[in-house]
């Protein structure tokens, strides 16, 4: 039993080719080509809609990044080449926004992944009231981001905020703290709100992957007396890795493009401003469309490069299948 069970415990690679499938390099059959053409035909309307509502504004934004256009006069602009991007590279506030964004994305996604994995493993266990617990966990994710940010803004308030009252009652602080105004605490406060709100999203995706893992594998490991920790590292984690990587990619892209949460909590504070907040400030407050578009273009390039790097290093496709 031991040798057979060990063979079950170590699952094959998710990218392994099933038995009986055609070898690499063999031309696809006529039916396969017909299915691919049909799939492209079904996807084509969606691609046309995306090109009209997203592609054209994106190209126009990139174009404005090479001009001196202003919000009050979009048509009377002139081409300035790379001047906006050169100025952006010398702007200390911009690089502060880049550091804020990268720090926010790295810390929040890491915490959300770990906490989401713990919550998903808990919800996957056979606990009484599991359905009610799952619904309760999703409440933070269901609340709109602006509403969550304003709610936490009141909780963070140094005069009547409930967090200061709780921390002072527990003796953790000796005086009220201005959480969103303190340069040393502002970014931490924003990250805490994001972790509270978005961890259920990660937990839901990981839970869906966990429920697809065959129960026979765990039964074989239990009969062989393998410890739960070893089962997690050698069985569970490899099997849910493709879904986990896709969840991290999606969440990282959202974190890099974060705007509403820091803007509602701290406004245009340079200590928490993300790249999106900085671009909005240039575009709207200063009405400098050319410079703000250059910042937006740079943000778009960062997201594209991050996605390409993550897909290459992680060796995953967006469909969750390992290469």
N, C-alpha and C positions, 0 to 999 in steps of 0.2 A: 504493500500500500504506500509505503514511504516514497519509493522511487517514482511511482505513478503520480502521486500527489504533487511531488516536487515539479514534475513536468507540467502540471496544471497551474501551479502557483506562478511560474515564470511565463507570462503570456508572450505570444509572438509579437514582433514589432507591429505597431498600427499600420505601418506602410508596406507590410509584407504582401506580396501578390498572392491571391487565392489560387488554390489548385485548379488546374484546368483552364486558367485564363491564358490569353495569348501572350507570347513573349514580347519583350520590348523590341521595337523596331519593326514589328509586323504591321502592315497596313490595316487600318480598321475596316470592318465589313461594310457592305452597302447599307445594312440596317442602322449601323452605328453612325454613318455619315448622314443618313436621313434624319436621325434623331438629333444630331448636332445642329443641322440646318433648321429643324423645327424649333429647337431651343433658342437659336439666335433670332428667329422670327418673333417668338413670344417676348423676348427681351428687348427687341428693337424699339417698340413704343416707349418703354420706360427710359431707354437711353436717350431718345429724342426729347422727352420731357425734361430729363436731367440736364441735357445740353442747353435747353432754352431757359430754364429757371436758375441754373447754377453755373453752367459753362460760360455763358455770355457775361454775367456780372463779374465772374472771376477774371476773365480776359480784360474786361474794362478796368478793373481795379489794378491789374498788373500794368496796363497801359498808363493809367494815371500816375503810377509810381515813377515814371520817367518824365513827368511834366511838372510845371509849377502851378497846377490848377488849384483854385480856392473854392470853398463852398458857395461863396456869393457870385462866382463867375466861372462856371464849369467849362464854358465854351471858349472863353478868351484866354486860353493857356498856350504856353509854348513848350517845346521839347527841350529838356535840360539834361538828357542822358542819364548818367549814373550819379549825378550830383546829390540826389536825395539819399541814395544808398551810402554814399561816402559820408554824408553828414550824419546818417544814422549810425555808422560805425564809430563816429567820434562822440556820440551822445552818451554821457554817463548814465542818465536816467533810463535810456533804452536798455543798456546792458544790465542795469539793476532790475528792470522788468524781466529780462531774459533769465537772470539768476533766480528771481522770484518764481517764475513759471516752472523752470526745471526743478527747483527744490520742491515746489508744491506738488508737481506731478510725481516725482520719485518717491517722496515720503508718503503721500496720500495713497498712491496705488499699492505700495508695499504693505502698508497697514491694512488697507481694504482687502487685499488678497489673503493675507494671513487670517484676519478676523472672519472674512467670508468663508474660508476653508473650514475654520473651526465651527462656525454656525452651520454650514452645510453638513458636516459630519454629524453634528448633534441632531439636526432635523432628519437626517437619513436613518437615524436609529429608531427603533420601534418604541416610542415613548407614548404614554397616554396623553390625549389632547394634542397630538402632533399637528393636526389640521389647523386648530385654532392658533397654535404657536407660529405656524408658517404665515398665517394671515397677519398676525401681530408684527412679525419681523418686517413685513413689507410696508408698514405704515410710513416710516421715514422716506422711503423711495417714492411713495405715492404723493407725498406733499410737494407742491411746486417749489422749485429752488428759491424763487424770490420770497415766497412765504416763509420757507425755512430760514432763510438768511435774516429776514426781519424779526422772526421769532427769537432767534439766537441773539440778535442785536439787543433786544430787550433783556434777555437773560444775562448778557455780558455787561450791561450798564453798571457803572461804578456807583451810582446813587441808589437805584432800586432794583438792580439785577439780582435774581435768585441765586446765581452761582456764587457771588460774593457772600451772600448771606449763609449759604451752606458751608463754604470754605472757612469762613470766620467762626461758625458754630463748631466746626470740627477742629479748629485751631491750626488749619493749614496755612492761613495768611493772617497777619495781624492788622491789616487795613485793607479797605476796598481797592481793587485793582481796576484800572481802565484797560481792559483786555484788548480792545480793538484800537486804542490810541497809543499804547505803549509800543515803541519800535521793536522791543525785544520779544513782545508777546503777540503782536498783531498777526503775523503769518502763522504762528502756532494756533491761534484762535480760528483762523480761516480753515486750516487743515483739519482741525477737530470737527468743525461743522460738516465739512465735505466727507470725512470718514463716517460720521454718524448717518449721513444721508445716503451715501452710495454703497456702503458695505452690503446692504440687502440685495443690491443688483448683482454683486459678485457672488453672494451666497446662493442666489437663485440659479445663476448659470452653472455654478459648480454642483449644486444639488441635482440639476437635470443630468449632468454627466455621471454623477455617482449612481443614479438610479438605473443607468444603462449597463453598469458593471454586473456581469453574471454572478448570481449568488452561489453557484457551485464552486467558484474559485475560493470564496471565503470558507465554504464548508470543508473543502479539501485541506485548506491551510489549518483550520481548527482541528481536524482529525490528526494532522501531522504534528500538532502541538507548537506551531509557529507563533511567536509572540505578536500581539496586535501592532506594535510599533514596526516590526519588520514587515508585516503584511502591508502596512500603509506605505512604507518606502519602496518595497519591491513589487507590489501589486496595484494598490489603489492609485498612487501617484502616477506611475507610467500609463495607466489606462485612461486617466482623466486629463493627462497632459495636453493633448491637442485642444480640448475645450477650454482648459485653463489658460493656455497661451492666447487663444482667440479672445477670451474675456479680458485678459491683461492688455491686449492690443487696443480693443475698443475703449476700455477705461482710460488708457494712457492718452489716446487721441482726445477724449473729452477733457482730460486734465490739462493737456497742453493748450487747448482752446478755451479754457475757463475764463468767464467774463462776469456773469451775474453775481456769483457768490462774493468775490472780493469787492466788487463795485458797490453792492448793497451794504456790506458790512463796514467797509473802510473808505468808500469813495475813490478818489484818485490818489490816495496815499502812496508815496513812492516806496514804502516799506512792504506793501502787499500788492501793488499794481502788477498785473500780468501783462503779457504782450498784447492781448486783446484789449485790455483796459487802456494801455498806453496808446494803441492805434486809435481807439475811440476818442480819446482826449485830443489827439492831434486833428482828427477829422471833424469833430463836432465842436469842441470847446474853442480850439484855435482856428478852426475852419481851413486848415491847411490840408487840402485833399491830396496833393502830390506827396507830401511827406508822410501823411497817415496811410496812404495807399502803399508806399514803400514799406512801412512797418507791417502792414497786413500781408504784403507779398512775402516778406521775410518769414512771417509766421506760417504762411502756407508752405513755404519750402521746408521749414523745420518739421512740420507734420509729415510731409511727403518723405523726407529723408529718414525720419524716425520709423515710419511704417516700412519702408524698404529695408532698413537695417534690421528691424525686428523680425520681419518675415525671412530674411536671409539667415540671421543667426539662429532664430528659433526653428527654422526649417518647417514652417507651417503654412498652410493655405488658409484663406479666410473661411473656407468651408469646414475647417477643423480637421483636415486630413494631413498627416505628416508625409513629407516627401520621401 
